[in-house]
Amino acid sequence: MTAILKEKKGEIIKKFRVNKNDTGSAEVQVALLTERIKDLSLHLKTHKKDFHSRLGLLKMVSRRKKLLSYLKNEDYDKYKKLIKSLKLRK
């Protein structure tokens, strides 16, 4: 990872963490996956035949969907707050 991506990752973790030592909660994982999905989507717009990256994108989307489903079942208020802050749904 480049220094820019590490800084971006650190900012995302700080924004979505539950406590000061949190790096792996569902909220943080979903936020990080969302950022990676956005970056990879931009990559795939220019490289239409990059099927290996497309498979990785599909796996990331699936993982994010599972994490969001888990969060929705565990704490609906946190789920709604996360969805709103990441602008994932209407």
C-alpha positions as CSV (number, residue, x, y, z in Angstrom):
1,M,0.0,0.0,0.0
2,T,1.2,3.5,-0.7
3,A,1.4,6.2,2.0
4,I,-1.7,7.9,0.6
5,L,-3.8,4.7,1.0
6,K,-2.5,4.2,4.5
7,E,-3.5,7.7,5.5
8,K,-6.9,7.3,3.9
9,K,-7.3,4.0,5.8
10,G,-6.3,5.6,9.1
11,E,-8.8,8.4,8.6
12,I,-11.6,5.9,7.8
13,I,-10.7,3.8,10.9
14,K,-10.8,6.9,13.1
15,K,-14.1,8.0,11.7
16,F,-16.0,4.7,12.1
17,R,-14.3,3.0,15.2
18,V,-16.3,2.2,18.2
19,N,-13.5,2.8,20.8
20,K,-10.0,4.1,20.5
21,N,-8.4,0.6,20.0
22,D,-11.0,-0.6,17.5
23,T,-9.8,-1.6,14.1
24,G,-11.9,-4.7,13.3
25,S,-15.5,-3.9,14.2
26,A,-18.2,-4.5,11.5
27,E,-18.6,-0.8,11.0
28,V,-14.9,-0.2,10.3
29,Q,-14.8,-3.3,8.0
30,V,-17.8,-2.1,6.0
31,A,-16.3,1.4,5.6
32,L,-12.9,0.1,4.5
33,L,-14.6,-2.3,2.0
34,T,-16.7,0.5,0.7
35,E,-13.7,2.6,0.0
36,R,-11.9,-0.3,-1.8
37,I,-15.0,-1.0,-3.8
38,K,-15.2,2.6,-5.0
39,D,-11.5,2.6,-6.0
40,L,-11.8,-0.7,-7.8
41,S,-15.0,0.4,-9.6
42,L,-13.1,3.4,-11.0
43,H,-10.3,1.0,-12.1
44,L,-12.7,-1.3,-13.9
45,K,-14.3,1.6,-15.8
46,T,-11.0,2.2,-17.6
47,H,-9.9,-1.5,-17.8
48,K,-13.0,-3.2,-18.9
49,K,-11.4,-6.6,-19.6
50,D,-9.7,-7.0,-16.2
51,F,-11.6,-10.0,-15.1
52,H,-9.4,-10.9,-12.1
53,S,-10.1,-7.5,-10.5
54,R,-13.8,-7.9,-11.3
55,L,-13.9,-11.2,-9.4
56,G,-12.2,-9.5,-6.5
57,L,-14.8,-6.7,-6.6
58,L,-17.6,-9.2,-6.5
59,K,-16.1,-10.9,-3.5
60,M,-15.7,-7.6,-1.7
61,V,-19.3,-6.7,-2.4
62,S,-20.4,-10.0,-1.1
63,R,-18.4,-9.7,2.1
64,R,-19.8,-6.2,2.6
65,K,-23.3,-7.5,2.1
66,K,-22.7,-10.2,4.8
67,L,-21.3,-7.7,7.2
68,L,-24.2,-5.3,6.7
69,S,-26.6,-8.2,7.2
70,Y,-24.9,-9.1,10.5
71,L,-24.9,-5.5,11.7
72,K,-28.6,-5.1,10.7
73,N,-29.5,-8.2,12.8
74,E,-27.3,-7.2,15.8
75,D,-27.9,-3.4,16.1
76,Y,-30.4,-1.8,13.7
77,D,-29.6,1.7,14.8
78,K,-25.9,1.3,14.1
79,Y,-26.8,-0.2,10.8
80,K,-29.0,2.8,9.8
81,K,-26.3,5.3,10.9
82,L,-23.6,3.5,8.9
83,I,-25.7,3.3,5.8
84,K,-26.5,7.0,6.0
85,S,-22.9,8.0,6.6
86,L,-21.6,5.9,3.8
87,K,-24.5,6.9,1.4
88,L,-25.0,3.3,0.4
89,R,-28.8,3.3,0.1
90,K,-31.6,5.8,-0.3
